[in-house]
């Protein structure tokens, strides 16, 4: 089972989302033989889109210049990683109510018409199929319920955009309230317990 693990937190080993994502991998390893490909978007981010990227994307492959081939090479590599994976695990720390810009940059680089989705007679068809996704979301407050729920633009956005690409089989795990509790490891332990009890 091939896993693509996306890391996006700026906090390195102290990251709660990373710890939660690793917990998911550990549980999968108890059930299946796994191979993990890690892409650290915090330490090696993909470029945000530019006019040069978009122009190269929409230039027919046989007409691309050497410069265009080079500028979209990271996009092609990221798409190949995604298509090669059986499982996608995304560590998602909430920054200002939404995903880190590095995840958005990754999405912009892998969401390409004709490759990961296409428009047909029946509308949009996602081409990234037969995959399972797990989101490991960490938040300083409580956003899964209560009056702050409408402020959460992590899970809903990722469900929509990944679903657009064809990844509709998704599970979400959360470590919440890390800035509300003095015992931060307690909220992490609670989140890890949820992972351990889940039927992968």
C-alpha positions as CSV (number, residue, x, y, z in Angstrom):
1,X,0.0,0.0,0.0
2,X,1.6,3.3,-1.1
3,X,1.1,6.3,1.0
4,X,1.7,9.9,0.1
5,X,2.2,12.0,3.2
6,X,1.9,15.7,2.9
7,X,3.4,17.8,5.8
8,X,2.7,21.5,5.9
9,X,3.2,22.7,9.5
10,X,6.0,25.2,10.1
11,X,6.6,23.8,13.6
12,X,8.6,20.7,12.6
13,X,8.6,17.9,15.2
14,X,6.5,20.1,17.5
15,X,3.7,20.1,15.1
16,X,0.4,18.6,16.4
17,X,-0.9,17.9,12.8
18,X,2.3,16.1,12.0
19,X,2.1,14.0,15.1
20,X,-1.5,13.1,14.3
21,X,-0.6,12.3,10.7
22,X,2.2,10.0,11.9
23,X,-0.2,8.3,14.2
24,X,-2.4,7.5,11.2
25,X,0.5,6.0,9.4
26,X,1.5,3.9,12.4
27,X,-2.0,2.5,12.6
28,X,-2.1,1.7,8.9
29,X,1.3,-0.1,9.3
30,X,-0.3,-2.4,11.8
31,X,-2.9,-3.5,9.2
32,X,-1.1,-3.5,5.9
33,X,2.4,-3.5,4.4
34,X,3.0,0.1,3.5
35,X,5.5,2.3,1.6
36,X,5.5,6.0,2.5
37,X,6.5,8.9,0.3
38,X,6.8,12.1,2.3
39,X,6.5,15.5,0.8
40,X,7.3,18.3,3.2
41,X,5.6,21.4,1.9
42,X,6.9,23.5,4.7
43,X,10.6,22.9,4.1
44,X,10.3,22.5,0.3
45,X,7.2,24.3,-0.9
46,X,6.0,24.2,-4.4
47,X,5.8,27.6,-6.2
48,X,2.7,29.6,-6.2
49,X,1.2,29.8,-9.7
50,X,2.4,32.5,-12.1
51,X,1.4,33.5,-15.6
52,X,4.4,31.4,-16.8
53,X,3.0,28.3,-15.1
54,X,-0.5,28.7,-16.5
55,X,0.8,29.4,-20.0
56,X,2.9,26.3,-19.9
57,X,0.0,24.2,-18.6
58,X,-2.2,25.2,-21.6
59,X,0.5,24.9,-24.2
60,X,0.3,21.5,-26.1
61,X,3.0,19.2,-24.8
62,X,4.8,19.0,-28.1
63,X,4.9,22.8,-28.4
64,X,6.4,23.6,-25.0
65,X,9.8,25.3,-24.8
66,X,12.6,24.0,-22.7
67,X,11.8,26.8,-20.2
68,X,8.1,25.7,-20.0
69,X,9.1,22.1,-19.6
70,X,11.3,23.1,-16.7
71,X,8.8,25.4,-14.9
72,X,6.1,22.7,-14.9
73,X,8.5,19.8,-13.9
74,X,7.6,20.2,-10.2
75,X,3.9,20.0,-11.1
76,X,4.4,16.9,-13.1
77,X,6.4,15.3,-10.3
78,X,3.7,16.1,-7.7
79,X,1.0,14.7,-9.9
80,X,2.9,11.5,-10.5
81,X,3.3,11.1,-6.7
82,X,-0.4,11.6,-6.2
83,X,-1.4,9.2,-9.0
84,X,1.0,6.6,-7.8
85,X,-0.4,6.6,-4.2
86,X,-3.2,4.5,-2.8
87,X,-3.6,6.6,0.2
88,X,-3.2,10.4,0.7
89,X,-2.5,11.7,4.2
90,X,-2.5,15.5,4.6
91,X,-1.3,17.1,7.8
92,X,-3.4,20.3,8.1
93,X,-2.6,22.9,10.7
94,X,-5.2,25.7,10.7
95,X,-3.7,29.1,9.8
96,X,-6.1,32.0,10.0
97,X,-9.2,29.7,9.7
98,X,-7.9,27.9,6.6
99,X,-5.2,25.7,5.2
100,X,-1.6,26.8,4.9
101,X,-0.7,28.5,1.7
102,X,1.7,25.7,0.9
103,X,-1.1,23.2,0.6
104,X,-3.0,25.6,-1.6
105,X,0.1,25.9,-3.8
106,X,0.3,22.1,-4.0
107,X,-3.4,22.0,-5.0
108,X,-2.9,24.6,-7.7
109,X,0.0,22.6,-9.1
110,X,-1.8,19.3,-9.2
111,X,-5.2,20.5,-10.3
112,X,-4.7,20.5,-14.0
113,X,-7.4,20.1,-16.6
114,X,-7.0,17.0,-18.8
115,X,-4.7,15.4,-16.3
116,X,-6.3,15.3,-12.8
117,X,-9.8,16.3,-14.0
118,X,-11.6,17.0,-17.2
119,X,-14.8,18.6,-18.5
120,X,-17.1,16.3,-20.4
121,X,-20.7,16.1,-21.6
122,X,-21.9,15.4,-18.1
123,X,-19.8,18.1,-16.4
124,X,-16.6,17.7,-14.4
125,X,-15.0,14.3,-14.0
126,X,-12.3,13.8,-11.5
127,X,-9.4,11.6,-12.8
128,X,-7.7,10.9,-9.4
129,X,-9.8,7.9,-8.5
130,X,-9.6,4.7,-6.3
131,X,-7.8,6.5,-3.5
132,X,-8.4,7.1,0.2
133,X,-7.6,10.3,1.9
134,X,-7.1,11.1,5.6
135,X,-6.9,14.6,6.9
136,X,-5.0,15.2,10.2
137,X,-6.3,18.7,11.2
138,X,-4.9,20.6,14.2
139,X,-6.5,23.8,15.6
140,X,-5.8,26.1,18.5
141,X,-9.5,26.3,19.3
142,X,-12.6,24.1,18.9
143,X,-13.9,24.2,15.3
144,X,-15.7,20.9,14.8
145,X,-18.7,22.1,16.8
146,X,-20.0,25.2,18.5
147,X,-20.1,28.8,17.5
148,X,-16.7,28.7,15.8
149,X,-17.6,25.9,13.4
150,X,-18.4,28.3,10.6
151,X,-14.9,29.7,10.8
152,X,-13.4,26.4,9.8
153,X,-12.3,26.5,6.2
154,X,-10.0,23.5,6.3
155,X,-12.1,20.4,6.1
156,X,-14.8,21.7,3.9
157,X,-12.5,23.2,1.3
158,X,-10.3,20.1,1.1
159,X,-13.4,17.9,0.8
160,X,-14.6,20.0,-2.1
161,X,-11.4,20.4,-4.0
162,X,-10.2,16.8,-3.5
163,X,-13.7,15.5,-4.4
164,X,-13.5,17.6,-7.6
165,X,-10.4,15.7,-8.5
166,X,-12.1,12.3,-7.8
167,X,-11.0,11.7,-4.2
168,X,-14.3,11.3,-2.4
169,X,-13.4,8.5,0.1
170,X,-12.1,10.6,3.0
171,X,-11.8,10.5,6.8
172,X,-11.0,13.4,9.1
173,X,-9.1,13.3,12.4
174,X,-8.7,16.3,14.6
175,X,-6.6,17.5,17.5
176,X,-8.4,20.5,18.8
177,X,-8.0,23.1,21.4
178,X,-4.3,23.0,21.7
179,X,-4.2,26.7,22.7
180,X,-7.0,26.3,25.2
181,X,-5.5,23.7,27.4
182,X,-2.4,23.8,29.6
183,X,-2.2,20.0,29.1
184,X,-1.7,20.1,25.3
185,X,-0.5,16.5,25.2
186,X,-3.9,15.5,26.7
187,X,-5.7,16.7,23.6
188,X,-3.2,15.0,21.4
189,X,-3.6,11.8,23.3
190,X,-7.4,12.0,22.8
191,X,-6.9,12.5,19.1
192,X,-4.5,9.6,18.9
193,X,-7.0,7.4,20.8
194,X,-9.6,8.2,18.1
195,X,-7.1,7.0,15.5
196,X,-6.3,3.9,17.4
197,X,-10.0,3.0,17.7
198,X,-10.8,3.6,14.0
199,X,-11.3,0.6,11.8
200,X,-8.8,1.2,9.0
